[in-house]
């Protein structure tokens, strides 16, 4: 079964129940092996102070675990974030004697309403649930969003990421979009072991040949030169079909700056039209202040960082 990527939401202190930590920055990536299945768990370590950490978690996961140890504004925000990201698969773990009826009003009308609820901290069952969760179809050309990158003396540029789709082979030449930086793949490592190829769900470390690490950035997508990706340059006008959350309380208007979450990208966008009212849908236009890239039909979330404690504007579909 292909590997799975999951997000941990809510009480992040339970992270050690979901595998061994690997990469650590504003997000921590845990690696869980259960019943022969590899699961990468994204922990938004800097949330709630850094909203982008939550964006990275919900937009790069196939499923999630929401651990609720107390009722708070942050729990509500994360429920709305997972819903806006279209996360239909996940599990809820209740702690500190919290009862399902207490959480029910916050889940009503969201994708999380159908998630199974564990009323006790039965972590072996939670891990079994993740191991049994199917991954979405991932056929097509190779795509690897970059979540970390660095320079290794004597090796050169190294990027880390999870293969999103396609079969990645050692020796092939990819490009890092949106800038189309040429990235010949010198070697592939999975769990610190050299491999000739990697498949969807594998977390890889890629050593690149003759690639300047200063030209790389988090959020870039490694793919073939002719991959069906849409690039929006800095200053471009972008159209979004926005399904605004019914619970959105932001006073965002034309002229205001929001943030567009797409994959491992968090892009400032200055709106040029009014967004629809809470609970409504409509087309919104804005000018992006940073170049970004997305695949056809890729999920996105519009955020308003100045609207704490509930910064989710809604689900965005890119035209």
Secondary structure, 3 states (H helix, E strand, C coil): CCCEEEEEEECHHHHHHHCEEEEECCCEEEEEEECCEEEEEEECCCCCCCHHHHHHHHHCCCEEEEEECCCCHHHHHHHHHHHHCCCCCEEEEECCCCCHHHHHHHHCCCHHHHCEEECCCCHHHHHHHHHHCCCCCCCCCCEEEEEEEEEECCCEEEEEEEEEECCEECCCEEEEECCCEEEEEEEEEECCEEECEECCCCEEEEEEECCCHHHCCCCCEEECCCCCEEEECCCCEEEEEEEECCCCCCCCCCCCEEEEEECCEEEEEEECCCCCCCCCEEEEEEEECCCEEEECCCCEEEECCCCCCCCEEEEEEEC
